[in-house]
């Protein structure tokens, strides 16, 4: 049986497509049979790994792809770079711990959340990204259609669930209760990465119920790492570079940031 047929039957698709190059490299490096086999299998494994990463990235529904390497740590000196690198090691996912990113609009919270999500995908974990608005639309619809338990189970499956933009949308009593049920369902079972422009003291207003907000925070913070980013908006910086902003005062900068949020 020809080699190409064997590769096809064994479903070694990546090796089949790169076989000529693998053989040429082996000849140039004068590899023995064992080393050649290792290189061939490594080629197949790398192809499968990349295909799986690309598939999980699509399933994660990121609005865009951002990486830690792209993050401008020098622009946000308040951020603990060492702690971020530790989080990138994914031990928090293994322990089902949470990550909370706090800060004003434009400081890079969503960038960091997505970057950690990408690291989780590359480490083989399932990830799902939702804004708070998207999440509440999904939960409310499920509640109204009497299939909430099924939806909560689906949202409990990803090892990392990213909820972006808590604080921009004030929740109704029903929505706050649904959010609590999701957090409680994932508690000690799977990780949450949450971004918010509000301090924890303001979450009672966001959830329209200080008692319920306390219950949510109790479960979120029990096993968690909080990164509080205190810095200038990237968007304001880019506007200033482009000459669209002059020497604005603090009030004007806040207004621009709110418009960009």
MOKAKA-V105974 format. One line per field, one symbol per residue. ss: DSSP state (@ for helix, = for strand, . for the rest). psi: psi as a letter, one per 20 degrees, with the letter a starting at -180 (. if undefined). A space follows every 10 residues. Layout:
# MOKAKA-V105974
ss = ???
psi = ???
This chain:
# MOKAKA-V105974
ss = ..@@@@@@@. ..@@@@@.@@ @@@@@@@@@. ..@@@@@@@@ @@@@@@@@@@ @@@@@@@@@@ .......@@@ ..@@@..... @@@@@@@@.. @@@@...=== ===.....@@ @@@@@@@@@@ @@....==== =@@@@@@@@@ @@@@...@@@ @@@@@@@..= ======.... ..@@@@@@@@ @@@@@@.... ======...@ @@@@@@...@ @@@@@@@@@@ @@.======. ...@@@@@@@ @........@ @@@@@@@@@@ .
psi = pqghhghghi kmgghghjgg hggghhghil qrgghggggg hhggghgggh ghghghhghh kqhrpqrhhi pnhhimiipn hghghghiij hhghjkrrpp oqrrqjijgh ggggghgghg ghijqpqppq rhggghgggg ggghjkkggg ghggiigpho ppoqkphhpp qrgggggggg hgghhipjhq qpppqqjqrh hihhggjjoh ghhghghghg ignrppoooo aqphhhghhg hijipbmqrh gghgggghhh .
